[in-house]
């Protein structure tokens, strides 16, 4: 029989785990809410940084198209390289 990656679950153990479940108390809910709030704030900071980078990249490319000055494209490339490393965890070529 080929390996499927699925494991057999004992129904009795599963039912015991479900019946042993305790309802979280108010302080646990508060901890979860604060954790969620902190995670959302961190994500919002990352999104704000990404927005700034995209605006700068757009500006450099637009300026290059108007002037045909290659340093604008080189600067945009550096910003993209930095964004790929910082936001997508893609390793730098350096």
PyMOL Python script that loads the backbone (N, CA, C, O; Angstrom):
from pymol import cmd

cmd.read_pdbstr("""\
ATOM      1  N   UNK A   1       0.850  -1.190   0.000  1.00  0.00           N
ATOM      2  CA  UNK A   1       0.000   0.000   0.000  1.00  0.00           C
ATOM      3  C   UNK A   1       0.891   1.248   0.000  1.00  0.00           C
ATOM      4  O   UNK A   1       1.782   1.355   0.842  1.00  0.00           O
ATOM      5  N   UNK A   2       0.673   2.194  -0.923  1.00  0.00           N
ATOM      6  CA  UNK A   2       1.527   3.385  -1.003  1.00  0.00           C
ATOM      7  C   UNK A   2       1.319   4.306   0.199  1.00  0.00           C
ATOM      8  O   UNK A   2       0.231   4.375   0.771  1.00  0.00           O
ATOM      9  N   UNK A   3       2.388   5.007   0.565  1.00  0.00           N
ATOM     10  CA  UNK A   3       2.345   5.959   1.683  1.00  0.00           C
ATOM     11  C   UNK A   3       1.553   7.203   1.263  1.00  0.00           C
ATOM     12  O   UNK A   3       1.866   7.830   0.250  1.00  0.00           O
ATOM     13  N   UNK A   4       0.527   7.555   2.045  1.00  0.00           N
ATOM     14  CA  UNK A   4      -0.315   8.705   1.701  1.00  0.00           C
ATOM     15  C   UNK A   4       0.008   9.928   2.541  1.00  0.00           C
ATOM     16  O   UNK A   4      -0.434  11.032   2.221  1.00  0.00           O
ATOM     17  N   UNK A   5       0.776   9.749   3.613  1.00  0.00           N
ATOM     18  CA  UNK A   5       1.052  10.870   4.504  1.00  0.00           C
ATOM     19  C   UNK A   5      -0.032  11.053   5.547  1.00  0.00           C
ATOM     20  O   UNK A   5       0.096  11.891   6.440  1.00  0.00           O
ATOM     21  N   UNK A   6      -1.107  10.268   5.438  1.00  0.00           N
ATOM     22  CA  UNK A   6      -2.185  10.340   6.420  1.00  0.00           C
ATOM     23  C   UNK A   6      -1.893   9.359   7.539  1.00  0.00           C
ATOM     24  O   UNK A   6      -1.297   8.307   7.306  1.00  0.00           O
ATOM     25  N   UNK A   7      -2.307   9.695   8.750  1.00  0.00           N
ATOM     26  CA  UNK A   7      -2.095   8.768   9.851  1.00  0.00           C
ATOM     27  C   UNK A   7      -3.445   8.326  10.402  1.00  0.00           C
ATOM     28  O   UNK A   7      -4.440   9.045  10.314  1.00  0.00           O
ATOM     29  N   UNK A   8      -3.451   7.157  10.957  1.00  0.00           N
ATOM     30  CA  UNK A   8      -4.679   6.600  11.521  1.00  0.00           C
ATOM     31  C   UNK A   8      -4.897   7.234  12.891  1.00  0.00           C
ATOM     32  O   UNK A   8      -3.977   7.313  13.705  1.00  0.00           O
ATOM     33  N   UNK A   9      -6.114   7.680  13.130  1.00  0.00           N
ATOM     34  CA  UNK A   9      -6.463   8.330  14.382  1.00  0.00           C
ATOM     35  C   UNK A   9      -7.363   7.403  15.170  1.00  0.00           C
ATOM     36  O   UNK A   9      -8.328   6.850  14.643  1.00  0.00           O
ATOM     37  N   UNK A  10      -7.029   7.240  16.449  1.00  0.00           N
ATOM     38  CA  UNK A  10      -7.852   6.424  17.335  1.00  0.00           C
ATOM     39  C   UNK A  10      -9.056   7.259  17.763  1.00  0.00           C
ATOM     40  O   UNK A  10      -8.899   8.319  18.368  1.00  0.00           O
ATOM     41  N   UNK A  11     -10.235   6.785  17.452  1.00  0.00           N
ATOM     42  CA  UNK A  11     -11.461   7.532  17.734  1.00  0.00           C
ATOM     43  C   UNK A  11     -11.641   7.776  19.228  1.00  0.00           C
ATOM     44  O   UNK A  11     -12.114   8.844  19.618  1.00  0.00           O
ATOM     45  N   UNK A  12     -11.279   6.823  20.065  1.00  0.00           N
ATOM     46  CA  UNK A  12     -11.422   6.998  21.522  1.00  0.00           C
ATOM     47  C   UNK A  12     -10.515   8.121  22.019  1.00  0.00           C
ATOM     48  O   UNK A  12     -10.935   8.945  22.832  1.00  0.00           O
ATOM     49  N   UNK A  13      -9.259   8.157  21.530  1.00  0.00           N
ATOM     50  CA  UNK A  13      -8.347   9.230  21.929  1.00  0.00           C
ATOM     51  C   UNK A  13      -8.867  10.588  21.464  1.00  0.00           C
ATOM     52  O   UNK A  13      -8.785  11.578  22.190  1.00  0.00           O
ATOM     53  N   UNK A  14      -9.395  10.620  20.265  1.00  0.00           N
ATOM     54  CA  UNK A  14      -9.935  11.862  19.731  1.00  0.00           C
ATOM     55  C   UNK A  14     -11.101  12.357  20.576  1.00  0.00           C
ATOM     56  O   UNK A  14     -11.164  13.543  20.899  1.00  0.00           O
ATOM     57  N   UNK A  15     -12.010  11.486  20.933  1.00  0.00           N
ATOM     58  CA  UNK A  15     -13.168  11.873  21.756  1.00  0.00           C
ATOM     59  C   UNK A  15     -12.723  12.320  23.138  1.00  0.00           C
ATOM     60  O   UNK A  15     -13.290  13.263  23.689  1.00  0.00           O
ATOM     61  N   UNK A  16     -11.705  11.653  23.718  1.00  0.00           N
ATOM     62  CA  UNK A  16     -11.209  12.034  25.043  1.00  0.00           C
ATOM     63  C   UNK A  16     -10.626  13.447  24.983  1.00  0.00           C
ATOM     64  O   UNK A  16     -10.874  14.264  25.870  1.00  0.00           O
ATOM     65  N   UNK A  17      -9.841  13.732  23.920  1.00  0.00           N
ATOM     66  CA  UNK A  17      -9.264  15.066  23.785  1.00  0.00           C
ATOM     67  C   UNK A  17     -10.334  16.136  23.630  1.00  0.00           C
ATOM     68  O   UNK A  17     -10.184  17.246  24.142  1.00  0.00           O
ATOM     69  N   UNK A  18     -11.413  15.810  22.927  1.00  0.00           N
ATOM     70  CA  UNK A  18     -12.496  16.777  22.747  1.00  0.00           C
ATOM     71  C   UNK A  18     -13.256  17.019  24.041  1.00  0.00           C
ATOM     72  O   UNK A  18     -13.674  18.145  24.309  1.00  0.00           O
ATOM     73  N   UNK A  19     -13.440  15.982  24.845  1.00  0.00           N
ATOM     74  CA  UNK A  19     -14.192  16.145  26.094  1.00  0.00           C
ATOM     75  C   UNK A  19     -13.347  16.785  27.181  1.00  0.00           C
ATOM     76  O   UNK A  19     -13.902  17.366  28.114  1.00  0.00           O
ATOM     77  N   UNK A  20     -12.014  16.700  27.096  1.00  0.00           N
ATOM     78  CA  UNK A  20     -11.128  17.314  28.087  1.00  0.00           C
ATOM     79  C   UNK A  20     -10.905  18.801  27.829  1.00  0.00           C
ATOM     80  O   UNK A  20     -10.212  19.463  28.602  1.00  0.00           O
ATOM     81  N   UNK A  21     -11.477  19.326  26.767  1.00  0.00           N
ATOM     82  CA  UNK A  21     -11.292  20.723  26.400  1.00  0.00           C
ATOM     83  C   UNK A  21     -11.896  21.628  27.465  1.00  0.00           C
ATOM     84  O   UNK A  21     -13.038  21.442  27.884  1.00  0.00           O
ATOM     85  N   UNK A  22     -11.095  22.628  27.901  1.00  0.00           N
ATOM     86  CA  UNK A  22     -11.583  23.610  28.866  1.00  0.00           C
ATOM     87  C   UNK A  22     -11.773  24.953  28.165  1.00  0.00           C
ATOM     88  O   UNK A  22     -10.940  25.374  27.362  1.00  0.00           O
ATOM     89  N   UNK A  23     -12.846  25.593  28.472  1.00  0.00           N
ATOM     90  CA  UNK A  23     -13.139  26.910  27.901  1.00  0.00           C
ATOM     91  C   UNK A  23     -12.108  27.914  28.406  1.00  0.00           C
ATOM     92  O   UNK A  23     -11.858  27.984  29.610  1.00  0.00           O
ATOM     93  N   UNK A  24     -11.499  28.698  27.501  1.00  0.00           N
ATOM     94  CA  UNK A  24     -10.523  29.703  27.937  1.00  0.00           C
ATOM     95  C   UNK A  24     -11.182  30.745  28.840  1.00  0.00           C
ATOM     96  O   UNK A  24     -12.354  31.080  28.674  1.00  0.00           O
ATOM     97  N   UNK A  25     -10.400  31.250  29.801  1.00  0.00           N
ATOM     98  CA  UNK A  25     -10.958  32.275  30.681  1.00  0.00           C
ATOM     99  C   UNK A  25     -10.720  33.659  30.077  1.00  0.00           C
ATOM    100  O   UNK A  25     -10.123  33.799  29.009  1.00  0.00           O
ATOM    101  N   UNK A  26     -11.198  34.665  30.782  1.00  0.00           N
ATOM    102  CA  UNK A  26     -11.159  36.030  30.251  1.00  0.00           C
ATOM    103  C   UNK A  26      -9.730  36.516  30.004  1.00  0.00           C
ATOM    104  O   UNK A  26      -9.468  37.192  29.009  1.00  0.00           O
ATOM    105  N   UNK A  27      -8.806  36.175  30.905  1.00  0.00           N
ATOM    106  CA  UNK A  27      -7.426  36.644  30.722  1.00  0.00           C
ATOM    107  C   UNK A  27      -6.779  35.982  29.503  1.00  0.00           C
ATOM    108  O   UNK A  27      -5.974  36.616  28.821  1.00  0.00           O
ATOM    109  N   UNK A  28      -7.113  34.728  29.216  1.00  0.00           N
ATOM    110  CA  UNK A  28      -6.575  34.059  28.031  1.00  0.00           C
ATOM    111  C   UNK A  28      -7.121  34.704  26.759  1.00  0.00           C
ATOM    112  O   UNK A  28      -6.395  34.887  25.782  1.00  0.00           O
ATOM    113  N   UNK A  29      -8.419  35.050  26.785  1.00  0.00           N
ATOM    114  CA  UNK A  29      -9.001  35.751  25.639  1.00  0.00           C
ATOM    115  C   UNK A  29      -8.316  37.115  25.441  1.00  0.00           C
ATOM    116  O   UNK A  29      -8.053  37.529  24.312  1.00  0.00           O
ATOM    117  N   UNK A  30      -8.035  37.797  26.547  1.00  0.00           N
ATOM    118  CA  UNK A  30      -7.377  39.102  26.474  1.00  0.00           C
ATOM    119  C   UNK A  30      -5.965  38.954  25.894  1.00  0.00           C
ATOM    120  O   UNK A  30      -5.544  39.770  25.073  1.00  0.00           O
ATOM    121  N   UNK A  31      -5.238  37.924  26.315  1.00  0.00           N
ATOM    122  CA  UNK A  31      -3.901  37.675  25.762  1.00  0.00           C
ATOM    123  C   UNK A  31      -3.985  37.418  24.259  1.00  0.00           C
ATOM    124  O   UNK A  31      -3.184  37.951  23.490  1.00  0.00           O
ATOM    125  N   UNK A  32      -4.950  36.605  23.842  1.00  0.00           N
ATOM    126  CA  UNK A  32      -5.123  36.314  22.420  1.00  0.00           C
ATOM    127  C   UNK A  32      -5.461  37.574  21.638  1.00  0.00           C
ATOM    128  O   UNK A  32      -4.937  37.793  20.546  1.00  0.00           O
ATOM    129  N   UNK A  33      -6.341  38.406  22.201  1.00  0.00           N
ATOM    130  CA  UNK A  33      -6.728  39.651  21.522  1.00  0.00           C
ATOM    131  C   UNK A  33      -5.538  40.597  21.390  1.00  0.00           C
ATOM    132  O   UNK A  33      -5.343  41.212  20.342  1.00  0.00           O
ATOM    133  N   UNK A  34      -4.744  40.711  22.454  1.00  0.00           N
ATOM    134  CA  UNK A  34      -3.562  41.584  22.402  1.00  0.00           C
ATOM    135  C   UNK A  34      -2.535  41.061  21.408  1.00  0.00           C
ATOM    136  O   UNK A  34      -1.913  41.837  20.682  1.00  0.00           O
ATOM    137  N   UNK A  35      -2.358  39.744  21.377  1.00  0.00           N
ATOM    138  CA  UNK A  35      -1.435  39.148  20.411  1.00  0.00           C
ATOM    139  C   UNK A  35      -1.893  39.435  18.983  1.00  0.00           C
ATOM    140  O   UNK A  35      -1.087  39.793  18.125  1.00  0.00           O
ATOM    141  N   UNK A  36      -3.174  39.279  18.740  1.00  0.00           N
ATOM    142  CA  UNK A  36      -3.736  39.547  17.413  1.00  0.00           C
ATOM    143  C   UNK A  36      -3.535  41.020  17.042  1.00  0.00           C
ATOM    144  O   UNK A  36      -3.149  41.328  15.915  1.00  0.00           O
ATOM    145  N   UNK A  37      -3.789  41.905  17.964  1.00  0.00           N
ATOM    146  CA  UNK A  37      -3.616  43.342  17.735  1.00  0.00           C
ATOM    147  C   UNK A  37      -2.166  43.655  17.379  1.00  0.00           C
ATOM    148  O   UNK A  37      -1.900  44.397  16.434  1.00  0.00           O
ATOM    149  N   UNK A  38      -1.222  43.084  18.144  1.00  0.00           N
ATOM    150  CA  UNK A  38       0.206  43.321  17.886  1.00  0.00           C
ATOM    151  C   UNK A  38       0.621  42.801  16.514  1.00  0.00           C
ATOM    152  O   UNK A  38       1.385  43.454  15.803  1.00  0.00           O
ATOM    153  N   UNK A  39       0.117  41.625  16.145  1.00  0.00           N
ATOM    154  CA  UNK A  39       0.453  41.064  14.835  1.00  0.00           C
ATOM    155  C   UNK A  39      -0.087  41.941  13.704  1.00  0.00           C
ATOM    156  O   UNK A  39       0.597  42.162  12.705  1.00  0.00           O
ATOM    157  N   UNK A  40      -1.300  42.433  13.862  1.00  0.00           N
ATOM    158  CA  UNK A  40      -1.893  43.305  12.844  1.00  0.00           C
ATOM    159  C   UNK A  40      -1.104  44.604  12.729  1.00  0.00           C
ATOM    160  O   UNK A  40      -0.874  45.091  11.623  1.00  0.00           O
ATOM    161  N   UNK A  41      -0.686  45.170  13.864  1.00  0.00           N
ATOM    162  CA  UNK A  41       0.115  46.396  13.835  1.00  0.00           C
ATOM    163  C   UNK A  41       1.443  46.163  13.119  1.00  0.00           C
ATOM    164  O   UNK A  41       1.883  47.004  12.336  1.00  0.00           O
ATOM    165  N   UNK A  42       2.087  45.013  13.386  1.00  0.00           N
ATOM    166  CA  UNK A  42       3.341  44.689  12.704  1.00  0.00           C
ATOM    167  C   UNK A  42       3.128  44.544  11.203  1.00  0.00           C
ATOM    168  O   UNK A  42       3.927  45.043  10.411  1.00  0.00           O
ATOM    169  N   UNK A  43       2.066  43.869  10.813  1.00  0.00           N
ATOM    170  CA  UNK A  43       1.773  43.698   9.385  1.00  0.00           C
ATOM    171  C   UNK A  43       1.496  45.042   8.727  1.00  0.00           C
ATOM    172  O   UNK A  43       1.931  45.286   7.601  1.00  0.00           O
ATOM    173  N   UNK A  44       0.769  45.920   9.430  1.00  0.00           N
ATOM    174  CA  UNK A  44       0.478  47.250   8.880  1.00  0.00           C
ATOM    175  C   UNK A  44       1.749  48.061   8.667  1.00  0.00           C
ATOM    176  O   UNK A  44       1.856  48.803   7.691  1.00  0.00           O
ATOM    177  N   UNK A  45       2.725  47.923   9.585  1.00  0.00           N
ATOM    178  CA  UNK A  45       4.001  48.612   9.419  1.00  0.00           C
ATOM    179  C   UNK A  45       4.737  48.088   8.183  1.00  0.00           C
ATOM    180  O   UNK A  45       5.307  48.863   7.415  1.00  0.00           O
ATOM    181  N   UNK A  46       4.716  46.781   8.004  1.00  0.00           N
ATOM    182  CA  UNK A  46       5.374  46.183   6.837  1.00  0.00           C
ATOM    183  C   UNK A  46       4.694  46.647   5.554  1.00  0.00           C
ATOM    184  O   UNK A  46       5.367  46.979   4.578  1.00  0.00           O
ATOM    185  N   UNK A  47       3.375  46.670   5.552  1.00  0.00           N
ATOM    186  CA  UNK A  47       2.630  47.111   4.372  1.00  0.00           C
ATOM    187  C   UNK A  47       2.950  48.577   4.057  1.00  0.00           C
ATOM    188  O   UNK A  47       3.107  48.938   2.891  1.00  0.00           O
ATOM    189  N   UNK A  48       3.045  49.414   5.084  1.00  0.00           N
ATOM    190  CA  UNK A  48       3.372  50.826   4.873  1.00  0.00           C
ATOM    191  C   UNK A  48       4.769  50.970   4.258  1.00  0.00           C
ATOM    192  O   UNK A  48       4.975  51.792   3.366  1.00  0.00           O
ATOM    193  N   UNK A  49       5.728  50.166   4.739  1.00  0.00           N
ATOM    194  CA  UNK A  49       7.077  50.210   4.161  1.00  0.00           C
ATOM    195  C   UNK A  49       7.048  49.771   2.699  1.00  0.00           C
ATOM    196  O   UNK A  49       7.713  50.369   1.853  1.00  0.00           O
ATOM    197  N   UNK A  50       6.282  48.733   2.408  1.00  0.00           N
ATOM    198  CA  UNK A  50       6.179  48.251   1.028  1.00  0.00           C
ATOM    199  C   UNK A  50       5.556  49.308   0.131  1.00  0.00           C
ATOM    200  O   UNK A  50       6.012  49.513  -0.994  1.00  0.00           O
ATOM    201  N   UNK A  51       4.531  49.974   0.612  1.00  0.00           N
ATOM    202  CA  UNK A  51       3.889  51.019  -0.182  1.00  0.00           C
ATOM    203  C   UNK A  51       4.880  52.123  -0.529  1.00  0.00           C
ATOM    204  O   UNK A  51       4.909  52.603  -1.662  1.00  0.00           O
ATOM    205  N   UNK A  52       5.694  52.527   0.450  1.00  0.00           N
ATOM    206  CA  UNK A  52       6.696  53.570   0.193  1.00  0.00           C
ATOM    207  C   UNK A  52       7.675  53.117  -0.887  1.00  0.00           C
ATOM    208  O   UNK A  52       8.012  53.880  -1.792  1.00  0.00           O
ATOM    209  N   UNK A  53       8.129  51.864  -0.781  1.00  0.00           N
ATOM    210  CA  UNK A  53       9.086  51.344  -1.775  1.00  0.00           C
ATOM    211  C   UNK A  53       8.461  51.333  -3.169  1.00  0.00           C
ATOM    212  O   UNK A  53       9.099  51.743  -4.139  1.00  0.00           O
ATOM    213  N   UNK A  54       7.224  50.868  -3.271  1.00  0.00           N
ATOM    214  CA  UNK A  54       6.565  50.810  -4.580  1.00  0.00           C
ATOM    215  C   UNK A  54       6.376  52.201  -5.178  1.00  0.00           C
ATOM    216  O   UNK A  54       6.531  52.386  -6.385  1.00  0.00           O
ATOM    217  N   UNK A  55       6.048  53.163  -4.351  1.00  0.00           N
ATOM    218  CA  UNK A  55       5.897  54.536  -4.841  1.00  0.00           C
ATOM    219  C   UNK A  55       7.232  55.066  -5.350  1.00  0.00           C
ATOM    220  O   UNK A  55       7.295  55.711  -6.396  1.00  0.00           O
ATOM    221  N   UNK A  56       8.305  54.786  -4.598  1.00  0.00           N
ATOM    222  CA  UNK A  56       9.627  55.237  -5.028  1.00  0.00           C
ATOM    223  C   UNK A  56      10.036  54.561  -6.332  1.00  0.00           C
ATOM    224  O   UNK A  56      10.571  55.215  -7.227  1.00  0.00           O
ATOM    225  N   UNK A  57       9.792  53.269  -6.447  1.00  0.00           N
ATOM    226  CA  UNK A  57      10.131  52.540  -7.671  1.00  0.00           C
ATOM    227  C   UNK A  57       9.346  53.107  -8.855  1.00  0.00           C
ATOM    228  O   UNK A  57       9.904  53.339  -9.928  1.00  0.00           O
ATOM    229  N   UNK A  58       8.065  53.324  -8.649  1.00  0.00           N
ATOM    230  CA  UNK A  58       7.228  53.896  -9.704  1.00  0.00           C
ATOM    231  C   UNK A  58       7.769  55.266 -10.136  1.00  0.00           C
ATOM    232  O   UNK A  58       7.810  55.575 -11.327  1.00  0.00           O
ATOM    233  N   UNK A  59       8.179  56.075  -9.164  1.00  0.00           N
ATOM    234  CA  UNK A  59       8.710  57.400  -9.456  1.00  0.00           C
ATOM    235  C   UNK A  59      10.000  57.310 -10.267  1.00  0.00           C
ATOM    236  O   UNK A  59      10.180  58.040 -11.241  1.00  0.00           O
ATOM    237  N   UNK A  60      10.902  56.404  -9.857  1.00  0.00           N
ATOM    238  CA  UNK A  60      12.166  56.247 -10.597  1.00  0.00           C
ATOM    239  C   UNK A  60      11.917  55.794 -12.032  1.00  0.00           C
ATOM    240  O   UNK A  60      12.538  56.306 -12.963  1.00  0.00           O
ATOM    241  N   UNK A  61      11.025  54.850 -12.210  1.00  0.00           N
ATOM    242  CA  UNK A  61      10.739  54.345 -13.562  1.00  0.00           C
ATOM    243  C   UNK A  61      10.087  55.428 -14.414  1.00  0.00           C
ATOM    244  O   UNK A  61      10.433  55.602 -15.583  1.00  0.00           O
ATOM    245  N   UNK A  62       9.138  56.157 -13.818  1.00  0.00           N
ATOM    246  CA  UNK A  62       8.489  57.248 -14.552  1.00  0.00           C
ATOM    247  C   UNK A  62       9.512  58.304 -14.953  1.00  0.00           C
ATOM    248  O   UNK A  62       9.500  58.797 -16.081  1.00  0.00           O
ATOM    249  N   UNK A  63      10.384  58.641 -14.031  1.00  0.00           N
ATOM    250  CA  UNK A  63      11.417  59.649 -14.320  1.00  0.00           C
ATOM    251  C   UNK A  63      12.353  59.155 -15.413  1.00  0.00           C
ATOM    252  O   UNK A  63      12.751  59.929 -16.283  1.00  0.00           O
ATOM    253  N   UNK A  64      12.710  57.867 -15.378  1.00  0.00           N
ATOM    254  CA  UNK A  64      13.570  57.300 -16.422  1.00  0.00           C
ATOM    255  C   UNK A  64      12.892  57.407 -17.781  1.00  0.00           C
ATOM    256  O   UNK A  64      13.533  57.761 -18.770  1.00  0.00           O
ATOM    257  N   UNK A  65      11.606  57.104 -17.832  1.00  0.00           N
ATOM    258  CA  UNK A  65      10.875  57.141 -19.104  1.00  0.00           C
ATOM    259  C   UNK A  65      10.829  58.560 -19.665  1.00  0.00           C
ATOM    260  O   UNK A  65      10.787  58.745 -20.882  1.00  0.00           O
ATOM    261  N   UNK A  66      10.837  59.553 -18.792  1.00  0.00           N
ATOM    262  CA  UNK A  66      10.805  60.943 -19.235  1.00  0.00           C
ATOM    263  C   UNK A  66      12.176  61.440 -19.685  1.00  0.00           C
ATOM    264  O   UNK A  66      12.266  62.282 -20.579  1.00  0.00           O
ATOM    265  N   UNK A  67      13.251  60.922 -19.071  1.00  0.00           N
ATOM    266  CA  UNK A  67      14.584  61.483 -19.321  1.00  0.00           C
ATOM    267  C   UNK A  67      15.558  60.525 -19.991  1.00  0.00           C
ATOM    268  O   UNK A  67      16.586  60.963 -20.507  1.00  0.00           O
ATOM    269  N   UNK A  68      15.266  59.244 -19.997  1.00  0.00           N
ATOM    270  CA  UNK A  68      16.185  58.225 -20.521  1.00  0.00           C
ATOM    271  C   UNK A  68      17.509  58.207 -19.757  1.00  0.00           C
ATOM    272  O   UNK A  68      18.555  57.892 -20.323  1.00  0.00           O
ATOM    273  N   UNK A  69      17.456  58.543 -18.488  1.00  0.00           N
ATOM    274  CA  UNK A  69      18.639  58.594 -17.632  1.00  0.00           C
ATOM    275  C   UNK A  69      18.727  57.284 -16.843  1.00  0.00           C
ATOM    276  O   UNK A  69      17.922  57.051 -15.943  1.00  0.00           O
ATOM    277  N   UNK A  70      19.708  56.424 -17.178  1.00  0.00           N
ATOM    278  CA  UNK A  70      19.777  55.071 -16.604  1.00  0.00           C
ATOM    279  C   UNK A  70      19.961  55.007 -15.087  1.00  0.00           C
ATOM    280  O   UNK A  70      19.534  54.016 -14.494  1.00  0.00           O
ATOM    281  N   UNK A  71      20.563  55.989 -14.418  1.00  0.00           N
ATOM    282  CA  UNK A  71      20.658  55.863 -12.948  1.00  0.00           C
ATOM    283  C   UNK A  71      19.297  55.710 -12.260  1.00  0.00           C
ATOM    284  O   UNK A  71      19.222  55.123 -11.180  1.00  0.00           O
ATOM    285  N   UNK A  72      18.229  56.223 -12.859  1.00  0.00           N
ATOM    286  CA  UNK A  72      16.901  56.053 -12.261  1.00  0.00           C
ATOM    287  C   UNK A  72      16.504  54.576 -12.253  1.00  0.00           C
ATOM    288  O   UNK A  72      15.934  54.088 -11.277  1.00  0.00           O
ATOM    289  N   UNK A  73      16.808  53.864 -13.345  1.00  0.00           N
ATOM    290  CA  UNK A  73      16.495  52.438 -13.418  1.00  0.00           C
ATOM    291  C   UNK A  73      17.387  51.660 -12.457  1.00  0.00           C
ATOM    292  O   UNK A  73      16.924  50.727 -11.801  1.00  0.00           O
ATOM    293  N   UNK A  74      18.658  52.034 -12.369  1.00  0.00           N
ATOM    294  CA  UNK A  74      19.567  51.355 -11.440  1.00  0.00           C
ATOM    295  C   UNK A  74      19.093  51.515  -9.999  1.00  0.00           C
ATOM    296  O   UNK A  74      19.156  50.569  -9.214  1.00  0.00           O
ATOM    297  N   UNK A  75      18.624  52.694  -9.654  1.00  0.00           N
ATOM    298  CA  UNK A  75      18.116  52.938  -8.298  1.00  0.00           C
ATOM    299  C   UNK A  75      16.846  52.136  -8.048  1.00  0.00           C
ATOM    300  O   UNK A  75      16.660  51.589  -6.961  1.00  0.00           O
ATOM    301  N   UNK A  76      15.974  52.062  -9.046  1.00  0.00           N
ATOM    302  CA  UNK A  76      14.752  51.260  -8.918  1.00  0.00           C
ATOM    303  C   UNK A  76      15.103  49.798  -8.715  1.00  0.00           C
ATOM    304  O   UNK A  76      14.473  49.118  -7.905  1.00  0.00           O
ATOM    305  N   UNK A  77      16.100  49.303  -9.440  1.00  0.00           N
ATOM    306  CA  UNK A  77      16.527  47.912  -9.298  1.00  0.00           C
ATOM    307  C   UNK A  77      17.046  47.649  -7.883  1.00  0.00           C
ATOM    308  O   UNK A  77      16.737  46.616  -7.290  1.00  0.00           O
ATOM    309  N   UNK A  78      17.828  48.576  -7.346  1.00  0.00           N
ATOM    310  CA  UNK A  78      18.328  48.424  -5.979  1.00  0.00           C
ATOM    311  C   UNK A  78      17.178  48.356  -4.970  1.00  0.00           C
ATOM    312  O   UNK A  78      17.212  47.559  -4.033  1.00  0.00           O
ATOM    313  N   UNK A  79      16.165  49.196  -5.170  1.00  0.00           N
ATOM    314  CA  UNK A  79      15.004  49.165  -4.285  1.00  0.00           C
ATOM    315  C   UNK A  79      14.255  47.833  -4.390  1.00  0.00           C
ATOM    316  O   UNK A  79      13.802  47.293  -3.381  1.00  0.00           O
ATOM    317  N   UNK A  80      14.129  47.315  -5.590  1.00  0.00           N
ATOM    318  CA  UNK A  80      13.453  46.034  -5.793  1.00  0.00           C
ATOM    319  C   UNK A  80      14.261  44.915  -5.149  1.00  0.00           C
ATOM    320  O   UNK A  80      13.699  44.044  -4.484  1.00  0.00           O
ATOM    321  N   UNK A  81      15.590  44.934  -5.345  1.00  0.00           N
ATOM    322  CA  UNK A  81      16.440  43.928  -4.708  1.00  0.00           C
ATOM    323  C   UNK A  81      16.259  43.949  -3.190  1.00  0.00           C
ATOM    324  O   UNK A  81      16.107  42.904  -2.557  1.00  0.00           O
ATOM    325  N   UNK A  82      16.276  45.145  -2.621  1.00  0.00           N
ATOM    326  CA  UNK A  82      16.110  45.301  -1.174  1.00  0.00           C
ATOM    327  C   UNK A  82      14.741  44.804  -0.715  1.00  0.00           C
ATOM    328  O   UNK A  82      14.635  44.139   0.315  1.00  0.00           O
ATOM    329  N   UNK A  83      13.698  45.123  -1.473  1.00  0.00           N
ATOM    330  CA  UNK A  83      12.345  44.681  -1.119  1.00  0.00           C
ATOM    331  C   UNK A  83      12.219  43.164  -1.182  1.00  0.00           C
ATOM    332  O   UNK A  83      11.572  42.560  -0.327  1.00  0.00           O
ATOM    333  N   UNK A  84      12.831  42.546  -2.183  1.00  0.00           N
ATOM    334  CA  UNK A  84      12.773  41.090  -2.296  1.00  0.00           C
ATOM    335  C   UNK A  84      13.432  40.420  -1.096  1.00  0.00           C
ATOM    336  O   UNK A  84      12.930  39.416  -0.590  1.00  0.00           O
ATOM    337  N   UNK A  85      14.548  40.969  -0.643  1.00  0.00           N
ATOM    338  CA  UNK A  85      15.241  40.394   0.512  1.00  0.00           C
ATOM    339  C   UNK A  85      14.438  40.623   1.790  1.00  0.00           C
ATOM    340  O   UNK A  85      14.254  39.695   2.578  1.00  0.00           O
ATOM    341  N   UNK A  86      13.961  41.843   2.003  1.00  0.00           N
ATOM    342  CA  UNK A  86      13.301  42.195   3.266  1.00  0.00           C
ATOM    343  C   UNK A  86      11.871  41.687   3.397  1.00  0.00           C
ATOM    344  O   UNK A  86      11.459  41.265   4.478  1.00  0.00           O
ATOM    345  N   UNK A  87      11.121  41.723   2.320  1.00  0.00           N
ATOM    346  CA  UNK A  87       9.702  41.380   2.424  1.00  0.00           C
ATOM    347  C   UNK A  87       9.377  39.963   2.013  1.00  0.00           C
ATOM    348  O   UNK A  87       8.438  39.368   2.541  1.00  0.00           O
ATOM    349  N   UNK A  88      10.137  39.408   1.077  1.00  0.00           N
ATOM    350  CA  UNK A  88       9.854  38.057   0.585  1.00  0.00           C
ATOM    351  C   UNK A  88      10.907  37.048   1.005  1.00  0.00           C
ATOM    352  O   UNK A  88      10.820  35.871   0.656  1.00  0.00           O
ATOM    353  N   UNK A  89      11.911  37.510   1.760  1.00  0.00           N
ATOM    354  CA  UNK A  89      12.985  36.657   2.248  1.00  0.00           C
ATOM    355  C   UNK A  89      13.706  35.920   1.126  1.00  0.00           C
ATOM    356  O   UNK A  89      14.157  34.790   1.312  1.00  0.00           O
ATOM    357  N   UNK A  90      13.813  36.547  -0.018  1.00  0.00           N
ATOM    358  CA  UNK A  90      14.589  35.986  -1.120  1.00  0.00           C
ATOM    359  C   UNK A  90      16.027  36.437  -0.938  1.00  0.00           C
ATOM    360  O   UNK A  90      16.290  37.622  -0.736  1.00  0.00           O
ATOM    361  N   UNK A  91      16.946  35.505  -1.009  1.00  0.00           N
ATOM    362  CA  UNK A  91      18.343  35.819  -0.750  1.00  0.00           C
ATOM    363  C   UNK A  91      18.899  36.781  -1.787  1.00  0.00           C
ATOM    364  O   UNK A  91      18.590  36.712  -2.976  1.00  0.00           O
ATOM    365  N   UNK A  92      19.725  37.675  -1.284  1.00  0.00           N
ATOM    366  CA  UNK A  92      20.381  38.635  -2.159  1.00  0.00           C
ATOM    367  C   UNK A  92      21.439  37.941  -3.009  1.00  0.00           C
ATOM    368  O   UNK A  92      21.996  36.918  -2.610  1.00  0.00           O
ATOM    369  N   UNK A  93      21.709  38.503  -4.176  1.00  0.00           N
ATOM    370  CA  UNK A  93      22.745  37.958  -5.055  1.00  0.00           C
ATOM    371  C   UNK A  93      24.130  38.208  -4.487  1.00  0.00           C
ATOM    372  O   UNK A  93      25.079  37.503  -4.830  1.00  0.00           O
ATOM    373  N   UNK A  94      24.256  39.205  -3.621  1.00  0.00           N
ATOM    374  CA  UNK A  94      25.572  39.582  -3.068  1.00  0.00           C
ATOM    375  C   UNK A  94      26.100  38.562  -2.097  1.00  0.00           C
ATOM    376  O   UNK A  94      27.190  38.736  -1.551  1.00  0.00           O
TER     377      UNK A  94
END
""", "prot")
cmd.dss("prot")
cmd.show_as("cartoon", "prot")
cmd.util.cbc("prot")
cmd.orient("prot")
